[in-house]
Amino acid sequence: MALTLSESAAKHVANFLAKRGKGLGVRLAVKTAGCSGMSYKLEFVDEQAENDLVFESFGVKIFTDAKSLPYIDGTELDYTKEGLNEGFKFNNPNVKNECGCGESFHV
């Protein structure tokens, strides 16, 4: 079981944490939402929760909870720039279907 960041994503998160002046890493979790059933929740972590599972890639910590992990296990969080668009991309091997807009998924 593991979550990873690409080198590009790790650099982006590390730079943003440095600009914020605080933070331990990022939290990747899932929530029930969208037309396909689940969506990703990505936020900065300032304090580790008691039940957090912690992974590390390129010196950046990724936090999640045991309830979310079965849906995102093996996911690589990437940061891409394509033309004028840039942002995080979730490479989740567990996804069976995604909605048309790409905001939600089903495993």
N, C-alpha and C positions, 0 to 999 in steps of 0.2 A: 504494500500500500504506500502510495507516495503522490505528492503534488510537486510540480517543478515550475520554475520560471525559465524562460529562454534568457540568454545573455542580454538581449535587447530589453526585455521586460525588467530584468533585475537592475540594469543601469537606470532605466526610467524611474522605477520605484525608489532606488537609492537617491537619485537626484531630487525627487520630490520630497522625500523624507528630510533631506538636508535643508531644503528650502523652508519646510515647515518648522524645522528646528526641534522636532520631537517625533517619536514614533518608533515602534519595534519592528514593524513590517506591515504586511497586508493580510487581510482575512478574505478567504474565498469560501463561500458557502452557497447553498441553494435555498430558494424559497418557493412556495407554491404560488404560481402566477402565470399569466399569459395564456395563449390559446393552446399551447402544447403541454401545459401542466407545470413546468418548473422554469425558473430563471435564475441566473447567477446573481450573487450579491458580492460585491467587491468593495472593501473599505479599509482604511488605515487602522492599525491597531496601536493604541497607546498603552494599554495594560493587558497582560496575558490573563485570560480567564482560567479558572481552576481546571476545567475539563478540556482545555484546548489541546489539540494535536498540533505539533509544530514540525515543519519541514524546512529545509534550507537549500537555496540554489544561488550560486555566485555571491555568497555572503549576505543574501537577503532572506529573511524569515517569512514563511507562509503559514498562516494559522487557519485552522478549520475545526469543526466540531464533529463528533462521532456520528451524528445523525446525517450530516451532509456527505461524509466521506464515501459511502457506497455509490453515490451518484456521480462523484467527481474523481474517484480514484484513478490515477494514471493521467490526469489532466495536466497539460503544459499550458501555462499562461504566457502568451507571446505579446509583444508590442510591435505593431507594424505601421508603416507609413506607405500609403498608396495614393499617389497624386496629392490632392488636397486633403485627403482623409487620413487620419491617424487614430490609433486607439488599441485597446487590448483585444486580443483574439483568444478564444478558449478552444484549445485542441483537446477535446474530450472523447476518448475512445469508447465511452459507454453510450453515447447518444445514438438513438435509433431513428428519431424524427426531429425535425426542427420546424418551427412555424415559418411562413414565407418571409417575414421581416427579420428572422434570425434572433429575435429577442427571447424566445423561450424554446424549450426542448423537452423531449420525453426519452426515458431510458427503458 
